[in-house]
């Protein structure tokens, strides 16, 4: 019987990964805004709702970036 051992927690690049995720989400919001000019009223409402969720996600990711940056400064203890 083989035992699975978990991989060690590598948080060394979490801040950078989160920053990339924020940037990608911002780009998605901008692309959606461009698409809205060609959308029907129903599609426009869906896009606006999705962008609102994206903005909420960005806020959460920014909080997580702060937490990860603080953890990095404290040596991930």
N, C-alpha and C positions, 0 to 999 in steps of 0.2 A: 504494500500500500504506500503510495507516494503522498507526501504531505505538501500542500501548497503553502509557501511562505509569502506573506505580503511584501510588495516592493517597499523600500524605504520612502518616506515622505520627502519628496524633493520640491521645496517651495522656492528654490533659488530664482526661478524666472517667472513667478506668478505675477509680479507687478507688470512686467513687460507684456505678458500674455493678456492680462486684463486691459492694458492700455490699447493693445491691438484690437481687442474685442470692442472697446468703446469706439475706436476710430471706424471700424467696419460697420458698426451699428449706425453711426452718424452718416456714413456714406449711403447706407440703405435708406435712411430717412430722406436724404437729399434726392436720391433716385426716385423714391416714391412721390415726393413733391413734384418732380418733373412729369411723372406719369399721370398725376391727377388732372392735368389740363386736358387730357384725352379721355378721361374716365366719365362714366355715367354718374348721375347723382348717387346711386346706390353704391357703386364701386368707390366713389370719392369718400363716402361715409365709412366704408370698410378700411380704406387706406388711412383715414384720419384716426380711426380707432387703433389700428395696428401701430401707427407712429406714436400714439400716446403710450401704448404698452412699451414700445422701444425706448421712449424717453424715461419711463419708470425704470426700465432695466439699466439704462445708463446711470441713473442716480444710484442704484444699488451697486453697480460695478465700481463706481467712483468711491463709494464707502468702503468697499472691499479693498480697493487699491490703497486707501489710507491705512486700513488695518494691516495689510501685507507689508507696506512700507515701514510701519511702526514695528512689526514683528521682525523685519529684516534688521532694523537698527538695534533691536534688542537681542539679536542672535537667535531668533526663532525659538525662544524659550517659552 
